[in-house]
Amino acid sequence: MDFVKGIDKYPWVDQCEKINVRQFLSLWESQDLSLELELNEESLDRKAMEICNINEETIEDIKEDLDPEKLNRDKEWKDYLYGNKLSLPNHIALRSVAAQVSHIEKCEQNDKYRRIANQSLKYRNYTFLNNQDASKNSSDEPKIEGLDVILNVQVFRPMHHSLHVGEHRKHVNLIAEQEFLCLGRQLLTALKDEIICSVEVNPAEDCSDDPEKERPSARELYTSSFFFIDDCFYNDFRSANNIDCSQVIMDWAKNKERGIGTLRTAKMEETRFNDLSIRLGQPYVYVHQGDCEHMIVFPEMRLFCPQTDSPFLRDYPKVFKTVNRNACKCLMCHINVAKWIVLENKRLPYEPYFFCNQCFMSFNYDSEKKKIGHFKAFRYLDESAFL
């Protein structure tokens, strides 16, 4: 299957061997990590005194001298970094410092330069979340005991496919809409339940006949989905109405001329992240709603750190990064956020056409709330509202 995927074209994936998550954890469990697991300020002081052969008074003096608060007390450096006018000290000949000062001055004086510089920033479109709130968790909440693995999981924007055979497919930049921190002991269904997609949150049926009627979302109606990781389809069978969405692919792959190889299936609700064998950086797939495909990537895997990671199980999977989205405006008033998508309306210049509530009702219905002409309408919850 790796040959079919062509991973040899991507050295950052090809050169990374498959890692079994459980074996990775077992390897570290065989090491003596008692110091790392019990590390805190008090034990760190004791270890420093033991290694450096110094007393407690000396430790306190060192901590006072290295206090980060003192970094802001030097008025001379504070004026250089935070003053109204940036100036380069005469005794500093570093070109990097001079280039940084010049860059900041250009940003203040040239709007075009500032916009171009901001667009080149790697994380300019992302928001990093600190959703670890200790006040929400009591001492009675279940905590992580012992060693565990934390996996960083990137969930990308859905892939867009061509609608017609032979149609040219435009290149679309891959954007990781959400990034999660998952524990190795958690089931794959825990991640699936946290993934948010606009295809699922909106109703899947035409609402034009009665726009005020409440309808179930697509997520409530169609719950079947699967992860495809390491040549295995992990299907969600928690509901009795769920179907095996991967069966049609399995039947297609049985043709030996395609060279796909052997594919396997397993239940998502019975598989933990510890059971996976993954390559860091390799694209995998999450499919839901029939044909909505999200690429997922595991860019990082590490041990749980009790000093910096939340110790409460309820905090995982934890969203720690989301992409910033501009709200889609109503195409008629260009003021309000769109709430409706209209299709097959000959009175509109193009489709799909986005409406806010007020414009939607005034343009498509008469005073008695009857449809004007033929069209289809679907509720639309903008992604900026939940991402």
C-alpha positions in Angstrom: 0.0 0.0 0.0 2.9 2.4 0.7 4.0 1.9 -2.9 0.5 3.0 -4.1 0.6 6.0 -1.9 4.0 7.1 -3.3 5.4 8.0 0.1 8.9 7.7 -1.4 8.3 11.1 -2.9 8.1 12.7 0.5 11.4 12.1 2.4 10.1 13.4 5.7 7.6 10.5 5.7 9.6 7.8 3.8 12.5 8.1 6.2 10.3 7.8 9.3 9.7 4.2 10.3 6.3 3.0 11.6 6.0 3.4 15.3 3.8 1.1 17.4 2.4 3.4 20.1 2.2 0.6 22.7 5.8 -0.4 22.1 6.8 3.2 22.3 5.2 3.4 25.7 6.6 0.1 26.9 10.1 1.2 25.9 9.9 4.2 28.3 8.2 2.2 31.0 11.4 0.1 31.1 13.4 3.2 32.0 13.8 4.8 35.4 11.6 8.0 35.1 10.8 8.4 38.7 12.7 11.7 38.9 10.9 13.1 35.8 7.5 12.0 37.0 7.9 13.5 40.5 9.7 16.6 39.4 8.5 19.8 41.0 10.2 22.9 42.4 11.1 21.3 45.7 12.6 18.1 44.2 14.4 20.2 41.6 16.1 22.2 44.3 17.2 19.0 46.1 18.6 17.6 42.9 20.5 20.8 42.1 22.0 20.8 45.6 23.0 17.2 45.2 24.6 17.6 41.8 26.3 21.0 42.4 27.2 20.2 46.0 25.8 23.5 47.3 23.5 24.4 50.2 20.0 25.7 50.3 21.0 29.3 50.8 23.0 29.3 47.6 20.1 27.8 45.7 17.8 30.6 46.9 20.4 33.2 45.8 20.6 31.7 42.4 16.8 31.6 42.0 16.6 35.2 43.0 19.3 36.3 40.5 17.6 34.3 37.7 14.0 35.5 38.5 12.3 36.3 35.1 10.8 39.4 36.7 14.2 40.9 36.7 14.4 40.8 33.0 12.0 43.8 32.8 13.8 45.9 35.5 16.8 47.0 33.4 15.6 50.4 32.1 18.3 50.6 29.5 17.2 47.4 27.7 13.5 48.2 28.3 13.9 51.5 26.4 15.6 49.7 23.5 12.9 47.0 23.2 9.7 48.8 24.3 10.4 52.5 23.9 8.5 54.7 21.5 11.6 55.1 19.3 13.7 52.0 18.7 17.4 52.7 18.8 20.4 50.4 18.4 22.9 50.5 21.2 26.4 51.6 20.0 28.1 48.7 21.7 26.0 46.0 19.9 27.3 45.0 16.4 24.9 42.1 15.8 23.4 42.3 12.3 20.4 40.3 13.4 19.5 43.0 16.0 20.0 45.8 13.4 17.8 43.9 10.9 15.0 43.5 13.5 15.1 47.2 14.4 14.9 48.1 10.7 12.1 45.7 10.1 10.0 47.2 12.9 10.6 50.7 11.7 9.5 49.7 8.1 6.3 48.2 9.5 5.5 51.4 11.3 6.2 53.6 8.2 5.0 51.4 5.3 1.5 49.8 5.4 2.2 47.7 2.3 5.4 46.3 3.8 3.6 45.5 7.0 0.8 43.6 5.2 3.3 41.5 3.2 5.3 40.8 6.3 2.2 39.7 8.3 1.1 37.4 5.4 4.4 35.6 5.5 4.0 34.6 9.2 3.6 30.9 9.6 0.9 30.9 12.3 -0.9 34.1 11.4 -4.2 32.3 10.7 -4.2 30.1 13.8 -5.4 30.6 17.4 -3.7 28.7 20.2 -6.1 27.8 22.9 -5.3 27.4 26.6 -8.4 25.6 27.6 -6.9 24.1 30.7 -9.0 25.6 33.5 -8.3 24.0 36.9 -11.4 25.6 38.4 -13.6 23.3 36.2 -12.0 20.2 37.7 -12.3 19.1 41.3 -9.9 16.9 43.2 -12.4 14.1 42.8 -12.1 14.1 39.0 -10.3 11.0 37.5 -6.6 11.7 36.9 -4.0 10.2 34.7 -2.1 7.6 36.6 1.3 6.4 35.6 2.9 6.9 32.2 0.9 7.6 29.0 1.5 8.8 25.5 0.2 12.1 24.1 -0.4 12.2 20.4 -0.7 15.5 18.4 -3.5 15.0 15.8 -4.0 17.5 13.0 -7.5 17.4 11.3 -7.4 19.2 7.9 -10.1 21.0 6.0 -12.3 18.6 3.9 -10.9 17.6 0.5 -12.8 18.9 -2.5 -13.2 16.6 -5.5 -14.1 17.3 -9.1 -17.8 16.9 -10.0 -17.3 15.8 -13.6 -15.0 13.2 -15.2 -11.9 14.9 -16.7 -12.5 18.2 -14.9 -9.3 20.0 -14.0 -8.8 20.0 -10.2 -7.5 23.2 -8.8 -4.7 23.1 -6.3 -6.0 23.8 -2.8 -3.8 24.7 0.1 -4.0 22.1 2.9 -5.1 23.8 6.1 -5.2 22.1 9.5 -8.5 23.4 10.9 -8.1 21.7 14.3 -5.3 20.2 16.3 -5.9 17.8 19.2 -3.9 16.3 22.1 -5.1 12.7 22.6 -4.0 10.2 25.2 -2.8 6.8 24.1 -5.3 5.1 26.4 -8.3 6.8 24.7 -10.5 5.2 22.1 -10.6 6.5 18.5 -14.3 7.4 19.1 -13.1 10.0 21.6 -11.4 11.9 18.8 -14.2 11.4 16.4 -16.7 12.9 18.8 -14.6 16.1 19.1 -14.0 16.7 15.4 -16.3 19.6 14.2 -17.2 19.9 10.6 -19.7 22.3 9.0 -21.1 19.5 6.9 -22.4 17.8 10.1 -23.7 20.7 12.1 -26.2 21.9 9.4 -29.4 20.0 8.4 -29.0 17.9 5.4 -32.4 18.4 3.8 -34.2 21.2 1.9 -35.9 23.6 4.2 -37.5 25.9 1.7 -41.1 24.6 2.2 -41.0 25.5 5.9 -37.9 27.5 6.9 -39.1 27.9 10.5 -39.4 24.2 11.2 -36.7 22.7 13.4 -34.8 19.9 11.7 -32.1 17.4 13.0 -28.5 18.0 11.9 -26.7 15.7 9.6 -24.6 14.5 12.5 -27.7 13.2 14.2 -29.0 11.5 11.1 -25.9 10.0 9.6 -23.5 8.7 12.2 -21.5 6.2 10.2 -17.8 7.1 9.7 -14.3 5.6 9.6 -10.6 6.3 10.1 -8.2 4.8 7.6 -4.9 4.3 9.3 -2.1 1.8 8.4 -4.2 -0.1 5.8 -7.0 -0.6 8.3 -10.6 0.9 8.3 -11.7 1.7 11.8 -15.5 1.9 11.5 -17.9 3.4 14.1 -20.5 0.8 14.9 -21.8 2.3 18.2 -25.2 2.8 16.7 -27.3 -0.1 15.5 -28.1 1.9 12.4 -24.5 2.5 11.4 -23.2 0.9 8.2 -19.8 -0.3 7.1 -18.8 2.7 4.8 -15.5 1.0 3.9 -17.1 -2.1 2.4 -17.4 -0.6 -1.1 -13.7 0.3 -1.0 -12.7 -3.1 0.3 -14.6 -4.7 -2.6 -12.9 -2.4 -5.1 -9.4 -3.1 -3.7 -9.8 -6.9 -4.1 -8.9 -6.5 -7.7 -5.2 -7.7 -7.7 -4.5 -5.7 -10.8 -4.8 -2.5 -8.8 -1.9 -3.6 -6.5 -3.6 -2.2 -3.4 -2.7 -5.2 -1.2 -4.6 -6.5 1.8 -6.9 -4.1 3.7 -8.3 -4.8 7.2 -11.3 -3.6 9.2 -11.8 -3.0 12.9 -14.2 -1.3 15.2 -13.4 2.3 16.2 -15.1 1.9 19.6 -12.8 -1.0 20.5 -9.5 0.5 19.3 -7.3 2.7 21.3 -4.5 5.0 20.1 -2.1 2.6 21.8 -3.1 -0.1 19.4 -2.1 1.9 16.3 1.1 1.7 14.3 1.7 5.1 12.7 4.3 7.1 10.8 4.8 10.6 12.0 3.9 13.1 9.2 2.1 10.6 7.0 -1.4 11.5 5.8 -4.3 9.3 6.9 -8.0 9.8 6.3 -11.2 10.4 8.3 -14.4 10.0 6.3 -17.9 10.9 7.5 -21.3 11.9 6.0 -20.6 9.5 3.1 -18.0 11.4 1.1 -16.6 14.2 3.4 -12.9 13.4 3.6 -10.5 15.0 6.1 -6.8 14.3 6.0 -5.4 13.6 9.4 -1.7 13.7 10.4 0.2 12.7 13.6 3.0 15.2 13.6 4.2 14.5 17.1 4.1 11.8 19.8 5.6 12.2 23.3 5.2 11.1 26.9 2.6 12.7 29.2 4.3 15.4 31.3 2.6 15.9 34.7 4.3 19.3 35.2 2.9 20.9 32.1 0.0 18.8 30.8 -3.4 18.7 32.4 -3.6 15.7 34.8 -7.4 15.3 34.4 -8.8 12.7 32.0 -11.8 14.8 31.1 -9.5 17.4 29.4 -8.7 15.0 26.6 -8.9 15.0 23.6 -8.0 18.7 24.0 -8.2 21.2 21.2 -5.2 23.4 21.4 -5.1 25.1 18.0 -7.8 26.2 15.5 -7.7 28.1 12.2 -9.0 31.6 12.1 -12.0 32.1 9.8 -13.6 35.2 8.4 -17.4 35.0 8.7 -19.2 34.6 5.4 -21.4 37.6 4.8 -24.9 37.8 3.3 -24.4 38.5 -0.5 -27.3 40.8 -0.6 -26.8 43.2 2.3 -23.1 42.5 2.9 -23.6 43.3 6.6 -25.0 40.3 8.4 -23.5 36.8 8.7 -25.0 34.3 6.3 -27.6 31.9 7.7 -28.9 30.3 4.5 -27.6 28.8 1.3 -30.0 29.0 -1.7 -29.7 26.8 -4.9 -31.6 26.5 -8.2 -33.1 30.0 -7.9 -33.3 31.6 -11.4 -33.8 35.0 -9.9 -30.3 35.0 -8.5 -27.2 35.8 -10.5 -25.2 32.7 -9.3 -25.3 29.8 -6.9 -24.8 29.0 -4.2 -26.1 32.2 -2.9 -25.7 33.1 0.8 -28.5 35.0 2.7 -28.9 36.3 6.2 -32.3 35.6 7.8 -33.8 39.0 7.0 -32.7 39.1 3.4 -33.6 35.4 2.9 -37.3 35.9 4.0 -37.8 39.2 2.2 -36.4 38.0 -1.1 -37.7 34.4 -1.3 -41.1 34.7 0.4 -44.1 36.9 0.1 -46.0 38.6 2.9 -47.8 35.3 3.6 -44.5 33.4 3.9 -45.1 31.5 0.6 -42.2 30.6 -1.7 -41.6 32.8 -4.7 -40.7 30.5 -7.6 -38.7 27.4 -7.3 -35.5 27.1 -5.2 -33.9 24.9 -2.6 -32.7 26.4 0.8 -30.4 24.9 3.4 -29.6 26.2 6.8 -26.0 27.4 7.1 -24.0 27.7 10.3 -20.8 29.6 9.5 -17.6 27.9 10.5 -16.4 31.1 12.3 -19.1 30.3 14.9 -17.6 27.1 16.1 -14.0 27.0 15.0 
